[in-house]
Each structure stands twice: as C-alpha cells, then as structure tokens.
Amino acid sequence: MFTTLMESRAGRARNTRGAVVSVVLHGTAIAAAVALTMPGRVDAKPEPHPKPLVFLAAPIVPRASAPRSPMPPHTSTAPTVPQIALPVIHVPTVAPTVLPQVELRGPELPDLVIIGGPLRGGSVSTGPGGHGELESGGIVSEHMVDQVPRMIGSAAPPRYPVVLRESGVPGRVVVRFVVDTMGRAELGDVVIVEATHALFADAVKNALERYRFTPGAVEGRKVRTMVQLPFTFSLRP
C-alpha cells in the first residue's frame, strides 16, 4: 500500500545535512589556510621619522672687567753725563778714486812760547852774562837760548787721517814738547795745546817720533829746549 518506506526518507535527509556540514567545514579550513599563508596587513600610516634632538646652550654673557689703571711712568735717576760737542763727520757714499793733495803749513819752528817760573828738571838764574846759570838737565825757553832748535832735513808731514780726508774735514793742531840734547822730541812730555779733532792730534804725536832737530844751545852748550809747533791740515781744491 505504501510506495515510500520511512527508513529510505530518513536516510536521504541525513545525507543532505552531512553534505552541508562537510562543505562548511572544508570552506572554513580553506579560509584558515589562506589566512595563514597571506602576509600581515601593512599599516597604511607610515611611521613618523624620529625628530632630531636639539640642545640649546645658554648664551655666554661676557664678564665685565674692571678698568685697568694706567701704569705710572717709570722714572730712573740716571746720572747726568755731560755732552761733549764733537765735529760732525760726513762720510761720502762714493770713495774718491784720486787722493787729494795734502798741504801742511808750518814745518818751520815759530816763535817759542815763554814758560814763566821754574821749570821741571832745573831752573835758570839771571847772572851778569845775561844768559844765567843753567843747572844740569834744566829746560829753557826760546828767549834763553843762543841757538833755537830747527828741524833737520825734509821731514815727512803727519799722515792725514783717512776718514777726515775723505770727508773733506780740515784741522789744526798746536803741540808743545821738549827737544833734548840729542835733537829728539821727548814723547813723554808732549802736550796738545790745541786740536780740532783727536785724530789730527794722534797724527802729530806719531810724526814727532820721526822728526830730528838741532838741539838748543846756551853759550855753546846743548840744553833741553821747550818748543811749540802748529800743524795745519788742509785739502787743496
């Protein structure tokens, strides 16, 4: 009478539900597998760059320095040295190729200076003869000798100092000395009476050593005689 069995219908319904459950489970498994294999989601917002740290130093405030008081001037009490006036020598920058001619005047003995009073080494006393009695080694002046000392031969003039000659500086020297009984100048008693420059005086002293004189004489006896000579240093134009 019945064409469909109850058992057959029940089995068909159970098969349909199982298929649905199987599909759902497989889909879930596939979705989980896909989710596991996919890379993580990238954040759309980029990470902000770190800001550099800026350190602000406190401004340097210059310290006010107290004004320095000026140092008092150093005063020294040096001894005062007297100034000696010397002639100014202008040395030429170009050396002359030709030496100028040197003219020395006064090779002859001029009038001798009278030395008053007793002289060192002896004295003179006036006697009836007019000449007086001269002690041994005494020095007499021109007014007390019969024979005045004269220069022997043509003596070379004193050397003109090179520096003064090149500068064109003239000069004059007056020298006083004693001529001994041998006709030589006693160099130990040379006195520079006048000199315009020390170099001129040195030149005259050196020349006296070479000079020879006739000795002074009183009544035929040779005596030491005091003489005075001028020397003039000049350049011919």
Secondary structure, 3 states (H helix, E strand, C coil): CCCCCHHHHHHHHHHHHHHHHHHHHHHHHHHHHHHHHCCCCCCCCCCCCCCCCCCCCCCCCCCCCCCCCCCCCCCCCCCCCCCCCCCCCCCCCCCCCCCCCEEEECCCCCCCCCCCCCECCECEECCCCCCCEECCCCEECHHHCCECCCECCCCCCCCCCHHHHHCCCCEEEEEEEEECCCCCECHHHCEEEEECCHHHHHHHHHHHCCCCECCEEECCEEEEEEEEEEEEEEECC
